[in-house]
Amino acid sequence: MSLNTHDVKRIAHLARIAISEEEAEATLVKLSGILGMIEEMQAVDTSGIVPMSHSQDVTQRLREDAVTESNQRELLQSIAPAVENGLYLVPQVIE
């Protein structure tokens, strides 16, 4: 895929980035290099490769799902300005 400076300026406009002509030229060179590298990577035959979710074969240590604190809802809601049926009441924002 080839890009030109018009494409770079359009991308910058869509991203709401102000870019000069010199910056557009420099960005064009960098983006062309990135796209070239992607094309090289897509040319590699990966049909025999199993997809993996992580680069290292590690497992995460899990802890027991146990309650560590007591229920303090009444205490915390006692200092709230408005509570109803165990829920915090807040001013309406959207009409």
N, CA, C and O atoms as CSV, one atom per row, in Angstrom:
chain,resi,resn,atom,element,x,y,z
A,1,MET,N,N,0.854,-1.179,0.000
A,1,MET,CA,C,0.000,0.000,0.000
A,1,MET,C,C,0.891,1.229,0.000
A,1,MET,O,O,1.775,1.372,0.845
A,2,SER,N,N,0.652,2.104,-0.945
A,2,SER,CA,C,1.470,3.307,-1.017
A,2,SER,C,C,0.655,4.512,-0.554
A,2,SER,O,O,-0.543,4.621,-0.817
A,3,LEU,N,N,1.331,5.390,0.129
A,3,LEU,CA,C,0.723,6.620,0.618
A,3,LEU,C,C,1.353,7.809,-0.074
A,3,LEU,O,O,2.453,7.714,-0.618
A,4,ASN,N,N,0.659,8.916,-0.053
A,4,ASN,CA,C,1.238,10.172,-0.515
A,4,ASN,C,C,0.984,11.228,0.554
A,4,ASN,O,O,0.306,10.965,1.547
A,5,THR,N,N,1.528,12.414,0.348
A,5,THR,CA,C,1.388,13.455,1.375
A,5,THR,C,C,-0.066,13.868,1.559
A,5,THR,O,O,-0.454,14.277,2.653
A,6,HIS,N,N,-0.875,13.770,0.511
A,6,HIS,CA,C,-2.300,14.094,0.650
A,6,HIS,C,C,-2.938,13.133,1.652
A,6,HIS,O,O,-3.732,13.562,2.489
A,7,ASP,N,N,-2.605,11.834,1.582
A,7,ASP,CA,C,-3.138,10.852,2.537
A,7,ASP,C,C,-2.704,11.182,3.968
A,7,ASP,O,O,-3.499,11.100,4.904
A,8,VAL,N,N,-1.440,11.553,4.119
A,8,VAL,CA,C,-0.923,11.884,5.452
A,8,VAL,C,C,-1.647,13.104,6.010
A,8,VAL,O,O,-2.008,13.129,7.187
A,9,LYS,N,N,-1.859,14.100,5.182
A,9,LYS,CA,C,-2.561,15.305,5.633
A,9,LYS,C,C,-4.017,14.992,5.984
A,9,LYS,O,O,-4.564,15.558,6.930
A,10,ARG,N,N,-4.632,14.107,5.235
A,10,ARG,CA,C,-6.021,13.721,5.523
A,10,ARG,C,C,-6.106,12.963,6.844
A,10,ARG,O,O,-7.012,13.201,7.642
A,11,ILE,N,N,-5.179,12.065,7.070
A,11,ILE,CA,C,-5.140,11.328,8.342
A,11,ILE,C,C,-4.925,12.305,9.499
A,11,ILE,O,O,-5.578,12.195,10.536
A,12,ALA,N,N,-4.018,13.250,9.321
A,12,ALA,CA,C,-3.758,14.250,10.358
A,12,ALA,C,C,-5.006,15.090,10.607
A,12,ALA,O,O,-5.315,15.414,11.754
A,13,HIS,N,N,-5.720,15.444,9.551
A,13,HIS,CA,C,-6.954,16.226,9.704
A,13,HIS,C,C,-8.000,15.429,10.484
A,13,HIS,O,O,-8.654,15.969,11.376
A,14,LEU,N,N,-8.157,14.156,10.152
A,14,LEU,CA,C,-9.121,13.310,10.859
A,14,LEU,C,C,-8.757,13.155,12.330
A,14,LEU,O,O,-9.635,13.039,13.185
A,15,ALA,N,N,-7.460,13.153,12.619
A,15,ALA,CA,C,-6.993,13.033,14.008
A,15,ALA,C,C,-6.922,14.401,14.689
A,15,ALA,O,O,-6.507,14.502,15.843
A,16,ARG,N,N,-7.323,15.435,13.984
A,16,ARG,CA,C,-7.301,16.806,14.514
A,16,ARG,C,C,-5.884,17.226,14.933
A,16,ARG,O,O,-5.679,17.808,15.999
A,17,ILE,N,N,-4.912,16.911,14.056
A,17,ILE,CA,C,-3.514,17.258,14.294
A,17,ILE,C,C,-3.079,18.241,13.213
A,17,ILE,O,O,-3.222,17.975,12.019
A,18,ALA,N,N,-2.556,19.361,13.642
A,18,ALA,CA,C,-2.018,20.332,12.683
A,18,ALA,C,C,-0.649,19.840,12.231
A,18,ALA,O,O,0.200,19.498,13.054
A,19,ILE,N,N,-0.440,19.807,10.905
A,19,ILE,CA,C,0.812,19.268,10.379
A,19,ILE,C,C,1.278,20.145,9.219
A,19,ILE,O,O,0.492,20.511,8.345
A,20,SER,N,N,2.563,20.475,9.226
A,20,SER,CA,C,3.125,21.294,8.146
A,20,SER,C,C,3.532,20.389,6.984
A,20,SER,O,O,3.492,19.163,7.086
A,21,GLU,N,N,3.924,21.022,5.882
A,21,GLU,CA,C,4.349,20.263,4.697
A,21,GLU,C,C,5.593,19.417,5.001
A,21,GLU,O,O,5.689,18.272,4.559
A,22,GLU,N,N,6.547,19.984,5.760
A,22,GLU,CA,C,7.767,19.251,6.104
A,22,GLU,C,C,7.448,18.061,7.019
A,22,GLU,O,O,7.996,16.971,6.855
A,23,GLU,N,N,6.552,18.293,7.983
A,23,GLU,CA,C,6.163,17.202,8.889
A,23,GLU,C,C,5.405,16.114,8.139
A,23,GLU,O,O,5.534,14.931,8.451
A,24,ALA,N,N,4.611,16.521,7.147
A,24,ALA,CA,C,3.885,15.545,6.337
A,24,ALA,C,C,4.853,14.668,5.554
A,24,ALA,O,O,4.657,13.457,5.452
A,25,GLU,N,N,5.897,15.279,5.001
A,25,GLU,CA,C,6.904,14.507,4.253
A,25,GLU,C,C,7.632,13.527,5.167
A,25,GLU,O,O,7.833,12.367,4.808
A,26,ALA,N,N,8.029,13.998,6.354
A,26,ALA,CA,C,8.734,13.123,7.294
A,26,ALA,C,C,7.828,11.990,7.769
A,26,ALA,O,O,8.269,10.848,7.903
A,27,THR,N,N,6.564,12.309,8.021
A,27,THR,CA,C,5.616,11.294,8.468
A,27,THR,C,C,5.342,10.294,7.359
A,27,THR,O,O,5.160,9.106,7.629
A,28,LEU,N,N,5.310,10.756,6.110
A,28,LEU,CA,C,5.117,9.867,4.969
A,28,LEU,C,C,6.223,8.825,4.900
A,28,LEU,O,O,5.954,7.649,4.654
A,29,VAL,N,N,7.456,9.245,5.114
A,29,VAL,CA,C,8.580,8.307,5.079
A,29,VAL,C,C,8.432,7.266,6.196
A,29,VAL,O,O,8.630,6.073,5.964
A,30,LYS,N,N,8.086,7.715,7.398
A,30,LYS,CA,C,7.936,6.792,8.530
A,30,LYS,C,C,6.781,5.827,8.317
A,30,LYS,O,O,6.924,4.626,8.550
A,31,LEU,N,N,5.628,6.345,7.873
A,31,LEU,CA,C,4.472,5.478,7.652
A,31,LEU,C,C,4.723,4.485,6.519
A,31,LEU,O,O,4.292,3.335,6.597
A,32,SER,N,N,5.406,4.916,5.482
A,32,SER,CA,C,5.734,4.004,4.378
A,32,SER,C,C,6.630,2.874,4.865
A,32,SER,O,O,6.463,1.726,4.452
A,33,GLY,N,N,7.581,3.193,5.741
A,33,GLY,CA,C,8.443,2.155,6.315
A,33,GLY,C,C,7.651,1.171,7.154
A,33,GLY,O,O,7.887,-0.035,7.090
A,34,ILE,N,N,6.706,1.682,7.947
A,34,ILE,CA,C,5.876,0.807,8.784
A,34,ILE,C,C,5.015,-0.097,7.914
A,34,ILE,O,O,4.924,-1.299,8.164
A,35,LEU,N,N,4.378,0.481,6.885
A,35,LEU,CA,C,3.534,-0.327,5.999
A,35,LEU,C,C,4.360,-1.356,5.228
A,35,LEU,O,O,3.893,-2.466,4.976
A,36,GLY,N,N,5.581,-0.989,4.856
A,36,GLY,CA,C,6.460,-1.949,4.190
A,36,GLY,C,C,6.805,-3.116,5.094
A,36,GLY,O,O,6.836,-4.263,4.646
A,37,MET,N,N,7.066,-2.835,6.359
A,37,MET,CA,C,7.367,-3.891,7.312
A,37,MET,C,C,6.152,-4.806,7.516
A,37,MET,O,O,6.300,-6.021,7.645
A,38,ILE,N,N,4.977,-4.228,7.544
A,38,ILE,CA,C,3.759,-5.027,7.692
A,38,ILE,C,C,3.580,-5.943,6.492
A,38,ILE,O,O,3.205,-7.105,6.653
A,39,GLU,N,N,3.843,-5.438,5.292
A,39,GLU,CA,C,3.746,-6.268,4.093
A,39,GLU,C,C,4.737,-7.426,4.144
A,39,GLU,O,O,4.402,-8.542,3.748
A,40,GLU,N,N,5.960,-7.171,4.629
A,40,GLU,CA,C,6.948,-8.240,4.771
A,40,GLU,C,C,6.469,-9.293,5.759
A,40,GLU,O,O,6.618,-10.491,5.518
A,41,MET,N,N,5.895,-8.849,6.866
A,41,MET,CA,C,5.421,-9.793,7.881
A,41,MET,C,C,4.241,-10.621,7.358
A,41,MET,O,O,4.117,-11.799,7.694
A,42,GLN,N,N,3.376,-10.013,6.538
A,42,GLN,CA,C,2.246,-10.744,5.992
A,42,GLN,C,C,2.674,-11.770,4.942
A,42,GLN,O,O,1.931,-12.709,4.656
A,43,ALA,N,N,3.855,-11.600,4.374
A,43,ALA,CA,C,4.352,-12.531,3.370
A,43,ALA,C,C,4.862,-13.831,3.988
A,43,ALA,O,O,5.052,-14.815,3.274
A,44,VAL,N,N,5.086,-13.852,5.298
A,44,VAL,CA,C,5.601,-15.038,5.980
A,44,VAL,C,C,4.495,-16.075,6.100
A,44,VAL,O,O,3.369,-15.751,6.479
A,45,ASP,N,N,4.821,-17.332,5.774
A,45,ASP,CA,C,3.858,-18.430,5.879
A,45,ASP,C,C,3.718,-18.845,7.352
A,45,ASP,O,O,4.662,-19.355,7.954
A,46,THR,N,N,2.550,-18.622,7.910
A,46,THR,CA,C,2.293,-18.962,9.311
A,46,THR,C,C,1.216,-20.038,9.423
A,46,THR,O,O,0.564,-20.154,10.461
A,47,SER,N,N,1.024,-20.822,8.369
A,47,SER,CA,C,-0.056,-21.811,8.379
A,47,SER,C,C,0.157,-22.894,9.429
A,47,SER,O,O,-0.825,-23.447,9.925
A,48,GLY,N,N,1.393,-23.222,9.790
A,48,GLY,CA,C,1.645,-24.267,10.777
A,48,GLY,C,C,1.865,-23.747,12.187
A,48,GLY,O,O,2.217,-24.516,13.082
A,49,ILE,N,N,1.664,-22.471,12.394
A,49,ILE,CA,C,1.910,-21.851,13.698
A,49,ILE,C,C,0.599,-21.768,14.483
A,49,ILE,O,O,-0.418,-21.301,13.971
A,50,VAL,N,N,0.645,-22.226,15.719
A,50,VAL,CA,C,-0.531,-22.159,16.577
A,50,VAL,C,C,-0.602,-20.769,17.211
A,50,VAL,O,O,0.382,-20.308,17.788
A,51,PRO,N,N,-1.751,-20.095,17.112
A,51,PRO,CA,C,-1.866,-18.772,17.744
A,51,PRO,C,C,-1.693,-18.875,19.252
A,51,PRO,O,O,-2.077,-19.870,19.866
A,52,MET,N,N,-1.112,-17.837,19.841
A,52,MET,CA,C,-0.950,-17.833,21.289
A,52,MET,C,C,-1.405,-16.494,21.838
A,52,MET,O,O,-1.375,-15.481,21.139
A,53,SER,N,N,-1.824,-16.496,23.086
A,53,SER,CA,C,-2.333,-15.274,23.690
A,53,SER,C,C,-1.239,-14.485,24.394
A,53,SER,O,O,-1.432,-13.314,24.720
A,54,HIS,N,N,-0.100,-15.110,24.630
A,54,HIS,CA,C,0.977,-14.434,25.342
A,54,HIS,C,C,2.306,-14.961,24.821
A,54,HIS,O,O,2.405,-16.119,24.416
A,55,SER,N,N,3.319,-14.118,24.832
A,55,SER,CA,C,4.616,-14.529,24.284
A,55,SER,C,C,5.353,-15.515,25.181
A,55,SER,O,O,6.267,-16.202,24.722
A,56,GLN,N,N,4.967,-15.595,26.461
A,56,GLN,CA,C,5.602,-16.526,27.383
A,56,GLN,C,C,4.551,-17.499,27.906
A,56,GLN,O,O,3.380,-17.150,28.054
A,57,ASP,N,N,4.982,-18.704,28.179
A,57,ASP,CA,C,4.062,-19.708,28.705
A,57,ASP,C,C,4.012,-19.575,30.224
A,57,ASP,O,O,4.718,-20.282,30.944
A,58,VAL,N,N,3.174,-18.664,30.697
A,58,VAL,CA,C,3.061,-18.422,32.129
A,58,VAL,C,C,1.605,-18.580,32.548
A,58,VAL,O,O,0.690,-18.417,31.740
A,59,THR,N,N,1.409,-18.895,33.796
A,59,THR,CA,C,0.058,-18.952,34.350
A,59,THR,C,C,-0.011,-17.971,35.510
A,59,THR,O,O,0.967,-17.748,36.223
A,60,GLN,N,N,-1.164,-17.408,35.672
A,60,GLN,CA,C,-1.355,-16.426,36.730
A,60,GLN,C,C,-1.738,-17.133,38.027
A,60,GLN,O,O,-2.595,-18.016,38.052
A,61,ARG,N,N,-1.075,-16.715,39.099
A,61,ARG,CA,C,-1.422,-17.270,40.396
A,61,ARG,C,C,-2.769,-16.713,40.823
A,61,ARG,O,O,-2.990,-15.504,40.753
A,62,LEU,N,N,-3.649,-17.559,41.251
A,62,LEU,CA,C,-4.965,-17.134,41.675
A,62,LEU,C,C,-5.091,-17.274,43.179
A,62,LEU,O,O,-4.530,-18.189,43.781
A,63,ARG,N,N,-5.825,-16.368,43.770
A,63,ARG,CA,C,-6.063,-16.451,45.209
A,63,ARG,C,C,-7.478,-16.950,45.433
A,63,ARG,O,O,-8.323,-16.892,44.539
A,64,GLU,N,N,-7.718,-17.430,46.614
A,64,GLU,CA,C,-9.047,-17.899,46.966
A,64,GLU,C,C,-10.009,-16.709,47.000
A,64,GLU,O,O,-9.671,-15.646,47.521
A,65,ASP,N,N,-11.179,-16.891,46.454
A,65,ASP,CA,C,-12.187,-15.838,46.435
A,65,ASP,C,C,-12.923,-15.842,47.770
A,65,ASP,O,O,-13.973,-16.465,47.923
A,66,ALA,N,N,-12.343,-15.132,48.725
A,66,ALA,CA,C,-12.903,-15.119,50.077
A,66,ALA,C,C,-13.184,-13.680,50.496
A,66,ALA,O,O,-12.481,-12.754,50.091
A,67,VAL,N,N,-14.216,-13.507,51.310
A,67,VAL,CA,C,-14.564,-12.188,51.831
A,67,VAL,C,C,-13.486,-11.757,52.816
A,67,VAL,O,O,-13.147,-12.494,53.742
A,68,THR,N,N,-12.938,-10.531,52.604
A,68,THR,CA,C,-11.887,-10.042,53.497
A,68,THR,C,C,-12.363,-8.879,54.356
A,68,THR,O,O,-11.708,-8.531,55.338
A,69,GLU,N,N,-13.498,-8.271,53.998
A,69,GLU,CA,C,-14.026,-7.157,54.777
A,69,GLU,C,C,-15.510,-7.404,55.037
A,69,GLU,O,O,-16.189,-8.093,54.276
A,70,SER,N,N,-15.981,-6.832,56.114
A,70,SER,CA,C,-17.407,-6.973,56.419
A,70,SER,C,C,-18.209,-5.942,55.628
A,70,SER,O,O,-17.660,-4.953,55.144
A,71,ASN,N,N,-19.493,-6.182,55.505
A,71,ASN,CA,C,-20.385,-5.287,54.788
A,71,ASN,C,C,-20.562,-4.004,55.594
A,71,ASN,O,O,-21.061,-4.043,56.719
A,72,GLN,N,N,-20.159,-2.871,55.030
A,72,GLN,CA,C,-20.243,-1.589,55.718
A,72,GLN,C,C,-21.177,-0.627,54.982
A,72,GLN,O,O,-21.032,0.589,55.103
A,73,ARG,N,N,-22.130,-1.164,54.223
A,73,ARG,CA,C,-22.997,-0.317,53.421
A,73,ARG,C,C,-23.757,0.699,54.260
A,73,ARG,O,O,-23.800,1.878,53.908
A,74,GLU,N,N,-24.361,0.263,55.369
A,74,GLU,CA,C,-25.142,1.186,56.202
A,74,GLU,C,C,-24.264,2.309,56.761
A,74,GLU,O,O,-24.675,3.469,56.781
A,75,LEU,N,N,-23.061,1.964,57.211
A,75,LEU,CA,C,-22.142,2.960,57.737
A,75,LEU,C,C,-21.762,3.986,56.674
A,75,LEU,O,O,-21.771,5.189,56.934
A,76,LEU,N,N,-21.431,3.512,55.490
A,76,LEU,CA,C,-21.006,4.408,54.421
A,76,LEU,C,C,-22.171,5.232,53.888
A,76,LEU,O,O,-21.983,6.387,53.509
A,77,GLN,N,N,-23.366,4.661,53.852
A,77,GLN,CA,C,-24.511,5.404,53.351
A,77,GLN,C,C,-25.057,6.376,54.396
A,77,GLN,O,O,-25.828,7.273,54.056
A,78,SER,N,N,-24.676,6.214,55.643
A,78,SER,CA,C,-25.164,7.124,56.681
A,78,SER,C,C,-24.619,8.538,56.494
A,78,SER,O,O,-25.226,9.488,56.986
A,79,ILE,N,N,-23.514,8.704,55.811
A,79,ILE,CA,C,-22.939,10.030,55.589
A,79,ILE,C,C,-23.301,10.591,54.212
A,79,ILE,O,O,-22.916,11.712,53.879
A,80,ALA,N,N,-24.036,9.822,53.415
A,80,ALA,CA,C,-24.429,10.285,52.084
A,80,ALA,C,C,-25.569,11.292,52.195
A,80,ALA,O,O,-26.406,11.176,53.090
A,81,PRO,N,N,-25.615,12.283,51.296
A,81,PRO,CA,C,-26.687,13.275,51.361
A,81,PRO,C,C,-28.074,12.696,51.088
A,81,PRO,O,O,-29.051,13.134,51.695
A,82,ALA,N,N,-28.177,11.706,50.171
A,82,ALA,CA,C,-29.489,11.129,49.848
A,82,ALA,C,C,-29.336,9.659,49.493
A,82,ALA,O,O,-28.538,9.290,48.631
A,83,VAL,N,N,-30.121,8.823,50.180
A,83,VAL,CA,C,-30.091,7.375,49.957
A,83,VAL,C,C,-31.529,6.875,49.967
A,83,VAL,O,O,-32.359,7.346,50.744
A,84,GLU,N,N,-31.811,5.908,49.087
A,84,GLU,CA,C,-33.141,5.297,49.068
A,84,GLU,C,C,-33.008,3.833,48.693
A,84,GLU,O,O,-32.418,3.503,47.664
A,85,ASN,N,N,-33.554,2.953,49.523
A,85,ASN,CA,C,-33.524,1.506,49.291
A,85,ASN,C,C,-32.104,0.986,49.060
A,85,ASN,O,O,-31.890,0.108,48.224
A,86,GLY,N,N,-31.147,1.522,49.791
A,86,GLY,CA,C,-29.772,1.062,49.683
A,86,GLY,C,C,-29.014,1.621,48.499
A,86,GLY,O,O,-27.897,1.180,48.226
A,87,LEU,N,N,-29.592,2.588,47.782
A,87,LEU,CA,C,-28.941,3.184,46.614
A,87,LEU,C,C,-28.678,4.656,46.867
A,87,LEU,O,O,-29.468,5.330,47.529
A,88,TYR,N,N,-27.570,5.154,46.343
A,88,TYR,CA,C,-27.249,6.574,46.449
A,88,TYR,C,C,-28.096,7.339,45.439
A,88,TYR,O,O,-28.186,6.943,44.276
A,89,LEU,N,N,-28.708,8.416,45.871
A,89,LEU,CA,C,-29.484,9.278,44.964
A,89,LEU,C,C,-28.621,10.463,44.582
A,89,LEU,O,O,-27.996,11.099,45.430
A,90,VAL,N,N,-28.598,10.747,43.284
A,90,VAL,CA,C,-27.791,11.839,42.754
A,90,VAL,C,C,-28.685,12.749,41.931
A,90,VAL,O,O,-29.728,12.305,41.452
A,91,PRO,N,N,-28.307,14.006,41.752
A,91,PRO,CA,C,-29.116,14.914,40.930
A,91,PRO,C,C,-29.184,14.428,39.484
A,91,PRO,O,O,-28.230,13.853,38.959
A,92,GLN,N,N,-30.329,14.671,38.856
A,92,GLN,CA,C,-30.502,14.289,37.457
A,92,GLN,C,C,-29.607,15.162,36.586
A,92,GLN,O,O,-29.585,16.384,36.735
A,93,VAL,N,N,-28.867,14.526,35.670
A,93,VAL,CA,C,-27.954,15.255,34.800
A,93,VAL,C,C,-28.525,15.395,33.408
A,93,VAL,O,O,-28.403,16.453,32.790
A,94,ILE,N,N,-29.145,14.348,32.910
A,94,ILE,CA,C,-29.705,14.349,31.553
A,94,ILE,C,C,-31.219,14.391,31.668
A,94,ILE,O,O,-31.813,13.628,32.429
A,95,GLU,N,N,-31.840,15.286,30.909
A,95,GLU,CA,C,-33.297,15.404,30.943
A,95,GLU,C,C,-33.944,14.538,29.901
A,95,GLU,O,O,-35.170,14.516,29.791
